Amino acid sequence: MSTQVIFLFGRPGVGKLTVGEHLTAELGYRLLHNHEALWHTSIEAALRAKVSGVIMTFAPEATVTDHFIPSLQKRVLAGMGTLHFIELQCTDKELEKRISSEPRERFGKLRDVYKYRKLDEAGSFDRPAMPKPELVIDTTNLSPLDSARAIAKHLRQVSTRPV
């Protein structure tokens, strides 16, 4: 059995963690959130243990090494896993509303809209380069649960084994 690696990515505040939590409930996969060293270690452990799947959340930003994505792809393929890149998006207006929301404080996430705008203008969220996603979900008017269900439905359609 190959491990399914679901890679949710998008800008800060788009809903990756919340959708990931719902997707975890929907699929029963483990959720990995927000730390490059942890991602590599956890993915390798999941591949060795042949767990059915893991869900990763990721916001491209300049502090992440440029070789992170190619390295992840190589590790997953070498471990006979399957990697699914899913991009979450929302409108700028909604994104700024979410960035300043209280729940983001729980993980010490960026909550200052002015700082977000400055980082965005500086290109801080433009790297590392991301591969073309196999699915794009606009979370602007879609609940986290409905977003997770849309992803799960897609994965069930494209998977070579039951998800």
Secondary structure, DSSP 4 states (H G I P E B T S, - for coil): -PPEEEEEE-STTSSHHHHHHHHHHHH--EEEES-HHHHHHHHHHHHHHT-SEEEEEE---TTS-TTHHHHHHHHHHHTT-EEEEEEEE--HHHHHHHHT-GGGGGGT----HHHHHHHHHTTTTS-S--PPPSEEEE-SSS-HHHHHHHHHHHHHHH-SS--
